């Protein structure tokens, strides 16, 4: 019998992550953080979180029954249904013209 994993309790506590970094990389991060108005910690944390989420999403496996998979593919092949937003978009002059 599987035991349920207890849900993580939300906390405001922060942990430390120590990194060894080349001076050139440090300078690049320092400049980018200053340019964006963020602290180095917030800048690095945001970038690392974004990269971690992308890495996990890129490796997410969706399992579907053959019927559900076929229905999904059929929906992808359908032409877009007209709606107000799509019609506005089609009537808007492209910026390159």
C-alpha positions as MATLAB code, in Angstrom:
seq = 'XXXXXXXXXXXXXXXXXXXXXXXXXXXXXXXXXXXXXXXXXXXXXXXXXXXXXXXXXXXXXXXXXXXXXXXXXXXXXXXXXXXXXXXXXXXXXXXXX';
ca = [
       0.000    0.000    0.000;
       1.374    3.410   -1.004;
       1.782    6.027    1.658;
       0.661    9.526    0.773;
       3.426   12.094    0.655;
       2.602   14.971    2.992;
       2.120   18.311    1.273;
       4.929   20.790    1.713;
       4.112   23.526    4.187;
       4.448   27.028    2.782;
       7.266   28.919    4.392;
       8.957   32.271    4.055;
      12.240   30.811    5.242;
      15.061   30.982    2.730;
      17.957   28.598    2.305;
      21.450   29.319    1.076;
      22.822   28.172   -2.284;
      26.556   28.677   -2.664;
      28.094   28.863   -6.129;
      31.608   29.133   -7.438;
      31.605   31.503  -10.380;
      34.146   32.927  -12.790;
      34.779   36.671  -12.467;
      33.560   37.332  -16.027;
      30.279   35.530  -15.318;
      29.915   37.440  -12.060;
      30.436   40.742  -13.853;
      27.859   39.832  -16.485;
      25.305   38.931  -13.815;
      26.086   42.057  -11.802;
      25.553   44.295  -14.854;
      22.335   42.552  -15.883;
      20.918   42.678  -12.348;
      21.704   46.379  -12.067;
      20.214   47.080  -15.489;
      16.956   45.341  -14.550;
      16.817   47.001  -11.126;
      17.014   43.703   -9.257;
      19.340   42.464   -6.588;
      21.850   39.856   -7.715;
      20.025   37.283   -5.598;
      16.643   38.049   -7.139;
      18.088   38.156  -10.653;
      19.889   34.806  -10.334;
      16.978   33.161   -8.523;
      14.500   34.277  -11.194;
      16.746   33.045  -14.014;
      17.432   29.726  -12.270;
      13.750   29.182  -11.504;
      12.799   29.903  -15.127;
      15.467   27.486  -16.399;
      14.360   24.806  -13.919;
      10.708   25.140  -14.940;
      11.625   24.927  -18.637;
      13.796   21.856  -18.034;
      10.973   20.126  -16.185;
       8.318   21.109  -18.721;
      10.508   19.908  -21.596;
      10.604   16.491  -19.980;
       6.966   16.188  -18.965;
       5.297   13.093  -20.324;
       1.592   13.150  -21.068;
      -0.051    9.760  -21.306;
      -3.380    9.502  -23.104;
      -5.541    6.691  -24.365;
      -5.465    6.129  -28.121;
      -8.958    7.669  -28.409;
      -7.982   10.765  -26.418;
      -4.773   11.104  -28.420;
      -6.651   10.912  -31.715;
      -9.228   13.468  -30.527;
      -6.389   15.808  -29.510;
      -4.692   15.475  -32.907;
      -8.016   16.083  -34.677;
      -8.524   19.309  -32.689;
      -5.032   20.491  -33.631;
      -5.826   19.920  -37.311;
      -9.076   21.918  -37.198;
      -8.974   25.419  -38.671;
      -9.333   28.194  -36.093;
     -12.904   29.151  -35.312;
     -13.695   32.765  -36.171;
     -13.965   35.033  -33.154;
     -13.766   38.757  -32.538;
     -10.105   38.701  -31.536;
      -9.076   36.670  -34.586;
     -11.094   38.915  -36.919;
      -9.509   42.052  -35.383;
      -6.092   40.508  -35.833;
      -6.759   39.683  -39.475;
      -7.882   43.291  -40.151;
      -4.894   44.893  -38.445;
      -2.228   46.148  -40.813;
       1.097   44.344  -40.244;
       3.887   46.656  -39.017;
       6.135   45.719  -41.962;
       3.675   47.144  -44.531;
];
